[in-house]
Amino acid sequence: MNSYNSKVDWTKGVIVSEGKSAIVINDSGATIDYETGNSISYSSARDLSYEKSREKALSNAVSIINDIQIDSDTKIRDLILKDRDLRQRISHYLHEYSKFKEQPAGHLNTSCTLELKLGYLINTLGLRFPENDFPLRSDTNISTKYTSLIIDTRGLKIKPALLPAVFNETGLEIYSRHHISGKDAVKHLAVSYTNSEAEAVKHKKAGRHPFYCTALKSLNGNPVISDNDIKRIYSHKENLIFLKKCRVIFIIDR
């Protein structure tokens, strides 16, 4: 957990946040309502403490959401500055879709853990997914069907983002928010992240015949892959369908 007791687990595609609170006891040893100072039952005091833990978990989640990278240029906090309604939509998203779990934390303490799927967050951002056609290639001689694209980016310090891009050697976007299905991005994330090749090929997105390649370099925090690799990916029209459905996996540094 980071300083907010929150984190984004990119390999699982979830936000995890924890809040903690303590049951308040007065000098006489009686449990009290921390707002009014009135004496209450232990059960009521524990319920109040848990509610406070839940509120802290929500607050910590908001802090971590603000710092989530959407793409190489934009964090969620940047969109919030431009769209006053976005903060309210994010709050609704948190209350609507979060899963809360009370954790044991001793006799006088309570702890609440919040877990939230990252994909649902995409719905709140108000971004367009135009589903443009992928760039055309006229030099694909051998046609091969694949079930997904796995890009090994290790060593390039690629940082996870909600909607990253992939570039060719000349700097042309060959995969981005502008090409993919927004519905599939919400359901599966635009890109899934793993820390090893073994994890990548076992991922539910990978399928039976993934195409594996190694990124040449990083461009604005996004991987660049070779023209030969792109030629093979674009060699069959069904491969473009799996790209549109977000069947893309990045292997990143642990």
RONU-469284 format. One record per residue (C-alpha): residue number from 0; x, y, z. Coordinates in steps of 0.2 Angstrom, whole numbers. Example, Ala and Ser with C-alpha at 12.3 -4.5 7.8 and 13.67 -1.06 7.14 Angstrom:
! residues 2
{i 0&east 62&north -22&up 39}
{i 1&east 68&north -5&up 36}
This chain:
! residues 254
{i 0&east 0&north 0&up 0}
{i 1&east 6&north 18&up -3}
{i 2&east 5&north 33&up 8}
{i 3&east -14&north 34&up 5}
{i 4&east -16&north 15&up 10}
{i 5&east -22&north 13&up -8}
{i 6&east -15&north 6&up -24}
{i 7&east -19&north 2&up -41}
{i 8&east -16&north -16&up -45}
{i 9&east -13&north -16&up -63}
{i 10&east -11&north -34&up -65}
{i 11&east -28&north -38&up -58}
{i 12&east -36&north -22&up -65}
{i 13&east -42&north -16&up -48}
{i 14&east -41&north -1&up -36}
{i 15&east -38&north -7&up -18}
{i 16&east -40&north 5&up -4}
{i 17&east -40&north 3&up 15}
{i 18&east -47&north 14&up 29}
{i 19&east -45&north 11&up 48}
{i 20&east -53&north 18&up 63}
{i 21&east -54&north 15&up 82}
{i 22&east -69&north 13&up 94}
{i 23&east -69&north 29&up 105}
{i 24&east -69&north 26&up 124}
{i 25&east -70&north 39&up 138}
{i 26&east -60&north 40&up 154}
{i 27&east -73&north 29&up 162}
{i 28&east -70&north 15&up 150}
{i 29&east -87&north 17&up 141}
{i 30&east -89&north 17&up 122}
{i 31&east -95&north 34&up 116}
{i 32&east -101&north 42&up 100}
{i 33&east -86&north 52&up 94}
{i 34&east -96&north 66&up 87}
{i 35&east -108&north 69&up 101}
{i 36&east -98&north 62&up 116}
{i 37&east -114&north 52&up 121}
{i 38&east -112&north 35&up 129}
{i 39&east -117&north 21&up 117}
{i 40&east -117&north 2&up 116}
{i 41&east -101&north -7&up 111}
{i 42&east -110&north -14&up 96}
{i 43&east -116&north 4&up 90}
{i 44&east -98&north 11&up 93}
{i 45&east -91&north -3&up 82}
{i 46&east -104&north 1&up 68}
{i 47&east -99&north 19&up 69}
{i 48&east -81&north 15&up 68}
{i 49&east -83&north 4&up 53}
{i 50&east -93&north 18&up 44}
{i 51&east -78&north 29&up 48}
{i 52&east -66&north 16&up 41}
{i 53&east -77&north 15&up 25}
{i 54&east -77&north 34&up 23}
{i 55&east -58&north 34&up 24}
{i 56&east -57&north 20&up 12}
{i 57&east -67&north 30&up -1}
{i 58&east -57&north 45&up 3}
{i 59&east -41&north 36&up 0}
{i 60&east -48&north 28&up -16}
{i 61&east -52&north 46&up -23}
{i 62&east -34&north 51&up -19}
{i 63&east -27&north 37&up -29}
{i 64&east -39&north 39&up -43}
{i 65&east -33&north 57&up -46}
{i 66&east -16&north 51&up -50}
{i 67&east -21&north 37&up -62}
{i 68&east -13&north 40&up -79}
{i 69&east -26&north 40&up -93}
{i 70&east -13&north 41&up -107}
{i 71&east 5&north 48&up -108}
{i 72&east -1&north 66&up -107}
{i 73&east -16&north 66&up -95}
{i 74&east -20&north 61&up -78}
{i 75&east -38&north 60&up -71}
{i 76&east -34&north 75&up -60}
{i 77&east -31&north 85&up -77}
{i 78&east -49&north 80&up -83}
{i 79&east -57&north 85&up -66}
{i 80&east -50&north 102&up -68}
{i 81&east -58&north 104&up -85}
{i 82&east -75&north 95&up -80}
{i 83&east -82&north 100&up -64}
{i 84&east -95&north 86&up -65}
{i 85&east -82&north 73&up -67}
{i 86&east -78&north 73&up -48}
{i 87&east -97&north 69&up -44}
{i 88&east -97&north 55&up -57}
{i 89&east -82&north 47&up -49}
{i 90&east -90&north 48&up -32}
{i 91&east -106&north 40&up -39}
{i 92&east -95&north 27&up -48}
{i 93&east -86&north 23&up -31}
{i 94&east -102&north 21&up -21}
{i 95&east -111&north 11&up -35}
{i 96&east -97&north -1&up -40}
{i 97&east -85&north -3&up -25}
{i 98&east -85&north -19&up -15}
{i 99&east -82&north -17&up 4}
{i 100&east -75&north -29&up 16}
{i 101&east -73&north -27&up 35}
{i 102&east -57&north -34&up 41}
{i 103&east -52&north -39&up 58}
{i 104&east -41&north -26&up 66}
{i 105&east -41&north -30&up 85}
{i 106&east -54&north -27&up 99}
{i 107&east -55&north -8&up 98}
{i 108&east -51&north -5&up 79}
{i 109&east -60&north -8&up 63}
{i 110&east -53&north -9&up 45}
{i 111&east -62&north -8&up 29}
{i 112&east -55&north -13&up 12}
{i 113&east -62&north -7&up -4}
{i 114&east -60&north -15&up -21}
{i 115&east -65&north -8&up -37}
{i 116&east -63&north -13&up -55}
{i 117&east -53&north -1&up -66}
{i 118&east -63&north -3&up -81}
{i 119&east -79&north 4&up -73}
{i 120&east -69&north 20&up -71}
{i 121&east -67&north 23&up -90}
{i 122&east -86&north 25&up -91}
{i 123&east -85&north 40&up -80}
{i 124&east -72&north 50&up -90}
{i 125&east -83&north 55&up -104}
{i 126&east -71&north 50&up -117}
{i 127&east -75&north 46&up -135}
{i 128&east -70&north 30&up -144}
{i 129&east -72&north 33&up -162}
{i 130&east -67&north 15&up -167}
{i 131&east -57&north 22&up -182}
{i 132&east -50&north 9&up -194}
{i 133&east -32&north 3&up -191}
{i 134&east -19&north 10&up -202}
{i 135&east -19&north 0&up -219}
{i 136&east -4&north -10&up -224}
{i 137&east -2&north -16&up -242}
{i 138&east 14&north -27&up -239}
{i 139&east 7&north -41&up -229}
{i 140&east 11&north -57&up -240}
{i 141&east 9&north -71&up -228}
{i 142&east -8&north -71&up -218}
{i 143&east -7&north -78&up -200}
{i 144&east -21&north -78&up -188}
{i 145&east -17&north -74&up -170}
{i 146&east -28&north -72&up -154}
{i 147&east -20&north -58&up -145}
{i 148&east -5&north -46&up -145}
{i 149&east 8&north -48&up -131}
{i 150&east 22&north -34&up -130}
{i 151&east 37&north -36&up -119}
{i 152&east 41&north -19&up -113}
{i 153&east 53&north -24&up -99}
{i 154&east 68&north -12&up -96}
{i 155&east 59&north 3&up -105}
{i 156&east 51&north 9&up -89}
{i 157&east 34&north 9&up -96}
{i 158&east 21&north 15&up -83}
{i 159&east 3&north 7&up -84}
{i 160&east -11&north 18&up -90}
{i 161&east -30&north 16&up -93}
{i 162&east -29&north 20&up -112}
{i 163&east -11&north 18&up -118}
{i 164&east -5&north 18&up -136}
{i 165&east 7&north 7&up -147}
{i 166&east 17&north 16&up -160}
{i 167&east 27&north 10&up -176}
{i 168&east 45&north 15&up -179}
{i 169&east 40&north 31&up -188}
{i 170&east 29&north 37&up -173}
{i 171&east 12&north 32&up -180}
{i 172&east -1&north 26&up -168}
{i 173&east -6&north 8&up -173}
{i 174&east -16&north 5&up -157}
{i 175&east -25&north 18&up -146}
{i 176&east -41&north 23&up -139}
{i 177&east -46&north 30&up -156}
{i 178&east -46&north 12&up -163}
{i 179&east -54&north 1&up -150}
{i 180&east -71&north -3&up -144}
{i 181&east -76&north 7&up -128}
{i 182&east -87&north -6&up -122}
{i 183&east -73&north -19&up -123}
{i 184&east -61&north -6&up -114}
{i 185&east -73&north -5&up -100}
{i 186&east -76&north -24&up -99}
{i 187&east -58&north -30&up -101}
{i 188&east -47&north -14&up -101}
{i 189&east -38&north -7&up -116}
{i 190&east -22&north -16&up -111}
{i 191&east -19&north -29&up -97}
{i 192&east -3&north -29&up -88}
{i 193&east 8&north -44&up -82}
{i 194&east 26&north -46&up -75}
{i 195&east 32&north -61&up -85}
{i 196&east 29&north -70&up -101}
{i 197&east 22&north -85&up -92}
{i 198&east 9&north -74&up -84}
{i 199&east 5&north -66&up -101}
{i 200&east 2&north -82&up -110}
{i 201&east -9&north -88&up -96}
{i 202&east -19&north -72&up -96}
{i 203&east -38&north -74&up -101}
{i 204&east -35&north -62&up -115}
{i 205&east -21&north -72&up -123}
{i 206&east -30&north -86&up -131}
{i 207&east -22&north -101&up -140}
{i 208&east -11&north -92&up -152}
{i 209&east -5&north -75&up -146}
{i 210&east 8&north -65&up -155}
{i 211&east 23&north -61&up -145}
{i 212&east 35&north -47&up -148}
{i 213&east 47&north -36&up -139}
{i 214&east 46&north -17&up -139}
{i 215&east 60&north -8&up -147}
{i 216&east 59&north 8&up -137}
{i 217&east 47&north 19&up -127}
{i 218&east 39&north 35&up -135}
{i 219&east 31&north 46&up -123}
{i 220&east 29&north 31&up -111}
{i 221&east 21&north 20&up -124}
{i 222&east 30&north 5&up -133}
{i 223&east 36&north 6&up -151}
{i 224&east 36&north -11&up -160}
{i 225&east 45&north -15&up -177}
{i 226&east 37&north -14&up -194}
{i 227&east 40&north -32&up -196}
{i 228&east 30&north -36&up -181}
{i 229&east 16&north -24&up -186}
{i 230&east 16&north -32&up -204}
{i 231&east 13&north -49&up -196}
{i 232&east -1&north -43&up -184}
{i 233&east -10&north -34&up -198}
{i 234&east -8&north -49&up -210}
{i 235&east -26&north -56&up -206}
{i 236&east -42&north -46&up -204}
{i 237&east -47&north -56&up -189}
{i 238&east -31&north -50&up -180}
{i 239&east -38&north -32&up -182}
{i 240&east -54&north -38&up -174}
{i 241&east -45&north -45&up -158}
{i 242&east -36&north -28&up -157}
{i 243&east -52&north -19&up -158}
{i 244&east -58&north -30&up -144}
{i 245&east -43&north -25&up -133}
{i 246&east -34&north -42&up -133}
{i 247&east -18&north -33&up -129}
{i 248&east -6&north -37&up -115}
{i 249&east 10&north -28&up -109}
{i 250&east 23&north -36&up -100}
{i 251&east 30&north -23&up -88}
{i 252&east 44&north -22&up -75}
{i 253&east 39&north -29&up -58}
